[in-house]
């Protein structure tokens, strides 16, 4: 097991986290700022976090930006408002620092779709292949990889390799398929996917575009190919945010997790952003794992310095190499 969940949960229960009631009159923003200064702590938050967490964070970004920030921080404590593979990455890059995740149950459907034990057997069937893994994977998968990538730098990393180099790409089949077309490669793809990006309704998006012909439809490459085919722009979370700022259109349909809309509205308050509709009646373009983190849990995490991400020394070492390779190629 990569994260010492049972130990961490025991510490939480010993401290009474599950029974703590926070005074509703407490100014959590003020208290969190005070605790950050006292403990020399930094809050890193993904774009998919709830607006309150984004507003209190010291740095907001996508997976590449967060990894880069984690690698250079001088803080003693990193509070990672995201999901467990992101907090693991921060720990891997900072083995001597304390890394906290407000809710240890904040997992990732894409990461879960690629168990290390099964992937190891898959890799053994292709011994001459170099393994490039999307950062949205567990520390165990990172340890089995040669290079880690994000949606921001994946094409650049793949293009840097010889054309005759056979590659396994894991764990996202949709991103892998997109990259095969973008790079002219024929990478072998692991059959994994993100539950949020696979649930957009093509039929509803087409109808929405027909009713709003002036809208620009922008999508993350984790979406299925049938969705990407209709996109006016495809890019990572950061690239989508930048495009929404420079594009002359004032109306956007956005096919990715809805948390990014908070930053889009802050950066371009005069523009309108419509979340791409899922194929059912639920709010399935909200990641249920990302949204497990709350401002209250963030406050408790930094106050009690729990739950903490703990990784074995050997895993820290083997998973660090492919991440450092990514950071080197991303300069």
C-alpha positions as CSV (number, residue, x, y, z in Angstrom):
1,X,0.0,0.0,0.0
2,X,1.4,3.4,-1.0
3,X,-0.2,5.6,1.6
4,X,-0.4,4.6,5.2
5,X,-4.1,5.1,5.4
6,X,-4.8,3.0,8.4
7,X,-2.2,4.7,10.5
8,X,-3.3,8.1,9.3
9,X,-6.9,7.4,10.0
10,X,-6.1,6.1,13.5
11,X,-4.2,9.4,14.2
12,X,-7.2,11.4,13.0
13,X,-9.6,9.4,15.2
14,X,-7.2,9.7,18.2
15,X,-7.3,13.4,17.7
16,X,-11.1,13.4,17.5
17,X,-11.2,14.9,14.0
18,X,-14.4,13.1,13.2
19,X,-16.1,14.6,16.3
20,X,-14.7,18.1,16.1
21,X,-17.3,20.8,15.6
22,X,-15.9,24.1,14.3
23,X,-17.4,27.3,15.7
24,X,-19.4,28.7,12.8
25,X,-18.4,32.2,13.8
26,X,-14.7,31.4,13.3
27,X,-13.1,33.3,10.5
28,X,-11.5,30.3,8.8
29,X,-9.6,32.4,6.2
30,X,-8.0,34.5,9.0
31,X,-7.3,31.4,11.1
32,X,-5.7,29.5,8.2
33,X,-3.5,32.5,7.3
34,X,-2.4,32.7,11.0
35,X,-1.6,29.0,11.1
36,X,0.4,29.2,7.8
37,X,2.7,31.8,9.3
38,X,3.1,30.0,12.6
39,X,4.0,26.7,10.9
40,X,5.8,27.9,7.8
41,X,3.2,26.1,5.7
42,X,2.1,26.5,2.1
43,X,-1.2,25.6,0.6
44,X,-1.1,24.2,-3.0
45,X,-4.5,23.9,-4.7
46,X,-5.6,22.4,-8.0
47,X,-8.0,24.3,-10.3
48,X,-10.7,21.8,-9.5
49,X,-11.0,22.7,-5.9
50,X,-14.0,24.6,-4.5
51,X,-13.7,28.4,-4.8
52,X,-13.0,29.0,-1.1
53,X,-10.0,26.8,-1.2
54,X,-8.7,28.4,-4.4
55,X,-9.1,31.8,-2.8
56,X,-7.0,30.8,0.3
57,X,-4.3,28.9,-1.6
58,X,-0.8,30.2,-2.0
59,X,-0.5,28.7,-5.5
60,X,-3.3,27.4,-7.8
61,X,-2.4,25.3,-10.8
62,X,-2.6,22.2,-12.9
63,X,-0.6,19.1,-12.3
64,X,2.6,20.4,-13.9
65,X,2.5,23.8,-12.1
66,X,1.8,22.1,-8.8
67,X,4.6,19.7,-9.2
68,X,7.0,22.5,-10.1
69,X,5.9,24.6,-7.1
70,X,6.2,21.6,-4.8
71,X,9.7,21.0,-6.0
72,X,10.9,24.5,-5.2
73,X,9.0,25.4,-2.0
74,X,10.9,26.4,1.1
75,X,7.9,25.7,3.4
76,X,8.2,23.1,6.2
77,X,4.6,21.9,5.7
78,X,2.8,21.4,2.4
79,X,-1.0,21.3,2.6
80,X,-2.1,19.8,-0.7
81,X,-5.7,20.7,-1.7
82,X,-6.2,18.1,-4.4
83,X,-6.3,14.3,-4.6
84,X,-4.0,11.7,-3.2
85,X,-1.7,11.2,-6.2
86,X,-1.0,15.0,-6.2
87,X,-0.1,14.9,-2.5
88,X,2.0,11.8,-3.1
89,X,3.9,13.7,-5.9
90,X,4.6,16.6,-3.4
91,X,5.9,14.1,-0.9
92,X,8.1,12.3,-3.4
93,X,9.7,15.7,-4.3
94,X,10.0,16.7,-0.6
95,X,10.7,13.5,1.4
96,X,11.9,15.5,4.4
97,X,8.9,17.8,4.5
98,X,5.4,17.1,6.0
99,X,2.8,16.8,3.3
100,X,-0.9,16.9,4.4
101,X,-4.1,16.1,2.4
102,X,-7.3,17.5,4.0
103,X,-9.2,14.3,3.2
104,X,-7.4,11.0,2.6
105,X,-10.4,9.7,0.8
106,X,-9.9,12.2,-2.0
107,X,-8.8,9.6,-4.6
108,X,-8.9,9.6,-8.3
109,X,-10.9,7.3,-10.7
110,X,-8.1,7.5,-13.3
111,X,-5.4,6.6,-10.9
112,X,-7.5,3.8,-9.5
113,X,-8.0,2.4,-13.0
114,X,-4.3,1.4,-13.1
115,X,-3.3,-0.9,-10.2
116,X,0.5,-1.3,-10.0
117,X,0.4,-5.1,-9.8
118,X,-1.6,-5.4,-13.0
119,X,0.4,-2.7,-14.8
120,X,3.7,-4.5,-13.9
121,X,2.5,-7.6,-15.7
122,X,1.3,-5.5,-18.7
123,X,4.7,-3.8,-18.8
124,X,6.5,-7.2,-18.8
125,X,4.7,-8.1,-22.0
126,X,6.4,-5.2,-23.8
127,X,10.1,-5.4,-22.6
128,X,11.5,-3.0,-25.2
129,X,9.0,-0.2,-24.5
130,X,9.7,3.0,-22.6
131,X,7.0,3.8,-20.1
132,X,5.5,7.3,-20.1
133,X,2.9,7.8,-17.4
134,X,0.5,10.6,-17.0
135,X,1.0,12.2,-13.6
136,X,-2.5,11.2,-12.6
137,X,-1.3,7.9,-11.3
138,X,-0.2,6.4,-8.0
139,X,3.3,6.5,-6.7
140,X,3.4,2.7,-7.5
141,X,2.8,3.4,-11.2
142,X,5.3,6.3,-11.2
143,X,7.9,3.8,-9.8
144,X,7.3,1.6,-12.8
145,X,7.7,4.4,-15.3
146,X,10.6,6.0,-17.1
147,X,9.1,9.5,-17.6
148,X,6.1,11.2,-16.0
149,X,4.2,13.7,-18.1
150,X,1.2,16.0,-17.7
151,X,-1.3,17.1,-20.3
152,X,0.7,20.4,-20.6
153,X,4.0,18.8,-21.5
154,X,3.2,15.3,-22.8
155,X,3.5,16.2,-26.5
156,X,6.9,17.9,-25.9
157,X,8.2,15.0,-24.0
158,X,7.1,12.4,-26.6
159,X,8.4,14.5,-29.4
160,X,11.8,14.6,-27.7
161,X,12.2,10.8,-28.1
162,X,13.4,9.0,-31.2
163,X,10.6,8.1,-33.6
164,X,11.6,4.4,-33.5
165,X,11.4,4.3,-29.7
166,X,8.4,2.0,-28.7
167,X,6.3,3.5,-25.9
168,X,3.7,2.4,-23.4
169,X,1.4,5.3,-22.3
170,X,-0.5,5.0,-19.1
171,X,-3.0,5.3,-17.6
172,X,-5.4,7.5,-19.7
173,X,-6.4,6.0,-23.0
174,X,-8.2,9.1,-24.2
175,X,-5.2,11.4,-23.6
176,X,-3.0,8.7,-25.1
177,X,-5.2,8.5,-28.2
178,X,-5.1,12.2,-28.6
179,X,-1.3,12.2,-28.2
180,X,-0.9,9.4,-30.8
181,X,-2.7,11.6,-33.3
182,X,-0.8,14.8,-32.3
183,X,2.7,13.1,-32.5
184,X,2.1,10.5,-35.2
185,X,3.1,7.7,-32.8
186,X,1.5,4.4,-32.2
187,X,2.0,4.1,-28.4
188,X,0.5,1.2,-26.6
189,X,-2.2,2.5,-24.3
190,X,-3.3,1.3,-20.9
191,X,-7.2,1.1,-20.8
192,X,-7.8,3.8,-18.1
193,X,-10.0,6.9,-18.0
194,X,-11.3,9.7,-15.8
195,X,-14.9,9.3,-14.8
196,X,-15.6,13.0,-15.1
197,X,-14.2,13.5,-18.6
198,X,-15.9,10.4,-20.0
199,X,-19.4,11.5,-19.0
200,X,-19.9,14.5,-21.3
201,X,-22.9,14.1,-23.6
202,X,-22.0,14.7,-27.3
203,X,-25.7,15.1,-28.2
204,X,-26.3,17.8,-25.5
205,X,-23.1,19.6,-26.4
206,X,-24.0,19.7,-30.1
207,X,-27.5,21.1,-29.2
208,X,-25.9,23.6,-26.9
209,X,-23.6,24.8,-29.7
210,X,-26.5,25.0,-32.1
211,X,-28.3,27.3,-29.7
212,X,-25.2,29.3,-29.1
213,X,-23.3,29.5,-32.4
214,X,-21.0,32.2,-31.2
215,X,-19.7,30.0,-28.3
216,X,-16.3,28.5,-28.4
217,X,-16.2,24.9,-27.3
218,X,-13.0,24.1,-25.4
219,X,-12.1,20.7,-24.0
220,X,-9.5,18.8,-22.0
221,X,-7.7,16.0,-23.9
222,X,-8.9,13.5,-21.2
223,X,-12.3,13.7,-23.0
224,X,-13.3,11.0,-25.4
225,X,-12.4,11.4,-29.1
226,X,-16.0,11.9,-30.2
227,X,-16.1,15.0,-27.9
228,X,-12.7,16.4,-28.9
229,X,-13.7,16.2,-32.6
230,X,-16.1,19.1,-32.0
231,X,-13.8,21.2,-29.9
232,X,-12.6,24.6,-31.1
233,X,-9.6,24.3,-28.7
234,X,-8.1,21.3,-26.8
235,X,-5.7,21.9,-24.0
236,X,-4.6,21.2,-20.4
237,X,-6.4,23.0,-17.6
238,X,-3.9,25.8,-17.6
239,X,-4.1,26.1,-21.4
240,X,-7.9,26.2,-21.3
241,X,-7.7,29.0,-18.8
242,X,-5.2,31.0,-20.9
243,X,-7.2,30.4,-24.1
244,X,-10.4,31.8,-22.5
245,X,-8.5,35.0,-21.7
246,X,-7.0,35.6,-25.1
247,X,-9.9,34.4,-27.3
248,X,-12.1,37.2,-28.6
249,X,-15.3,35.2,-27.9
250,X,-17.3,36.2,-24.9
251,X,-19.1,32.8,-24.5
252,X,-17.5,29.4,-23.8
253,X,-18.7,25.9,-23.4
254,X,-16.1,24.2,-21.1
255,X,-15.6,20.4,-21.2
256,X,-13.6,19.7,-18.0
257,X,-14.2,19.7,-14.3
258,X,-16.2,22.7,-13.3
259,X,-13.7,24.0,-10.7
260,X,-11.8,25.8,-13.4
261,X,-14.7,28.0,-14.1
262,X,-14.0,29.9,-10.9
263,X,-10.6,31.1,-12.2
264,X,-12.0,31.7,-15.7
265,X,-14.6,34.0,-14.3
266,X,-12.1,35.8,-12.1
267,X,-9.7,36.3,-15.0
268,X,-12.5,37.3,-17.5
269,X,-15.5,38.6,-15.5
270,X,-17.1,40.1,-18.7
271,X,-17.3,36.6,-20.3
272,X,-19.8,33.8,-19.8
273,X,-18.7,30.2,-19.2
274,X,-21.1,27.2,-19.5
275,X,-20.1,23.8,-18.2
276,X,-20.4,21.1,-20.8
277,X,-23.4,19.0,-20.0
278,X,-23.0,15.3,-18.8
279,X,-25.0,12.5,-20.3
280,X,-27.4,12.3,-17.3
281,X,-29.1,14.5,-14.8
282,X,-26.4,14.6,-12.1
283,X,-23.6,17.1,-11.8
284,X,-21.1,14.6,-13.1
285,X,-18.7,17.2,-14.3
286,X,-17.9,17.8,-10.7
287,X,-15.2,15.5,-9.5
288,X,-16.6,13.9,-6.3
289,X,-13.0,13.2,-5.1
290,X,-11.7,16.7,-5.5
291,X,-14.8,18.1,-3.8
292,X,-14.2,16.0,-0.7
293,X,-11.8,18.7,0.4
294,X,-13.4,21.6,2.2
295,X,-12.3,24.8,3.9
296,X,-13.1,23.2,7.3
297,X,-11.0,20.1,6.5
298,X,-8.2,22.3,5.3
299,X,-8.3,24.2,8.6
300,X,-8.2,21.1,10.7
301,X,-5.4,19.6,8.6
302,X,-3.1,22.5,9.1
303,X,-4.1,22.9,12.8
304,X,-3.5,19.3,13.8
305,X,-0.9,18.5,11.0
306,X,-3.0,15.4,9.9
307,X,-3.7,13.5,7.8
308,X,-0.1,13.1,6.6
309,X,1.1,11.4,3.4
310,X,3.6,8.7,4.3
311,X,5.6,6.7,1.7
312,X,8.2,4.0,2.1
313,X,11.8,5.1,1.4
314,X,12.3,2.7,-1.5
315,X,9.1,3.9,-3.2
316,X,10.1,7.5,-2.7
317,X,13.4,6.9,-4.5
318,X,12.1,4.9,-7.4
319,X,9.1,7.2,-8.1
320,X,11.2,10.3,-7.9
321,X,13.4,9.6,-10.9
322,X,10.7,9.7,-13.6
323,X,9.2,12.9,-12.0
324,X,12.6,14.6,-12.0
325,X,13.0,13.6,-15.6
326,X,9.7,15.3,-16.5
327,X,10.8,18.5,-14.7
328,X,14.1,18.5,-16.5
329,X,12.3,18.1,-19.9
330,X,9.8,20.8,-19.0
331,X,12.3,23.6,-18.4
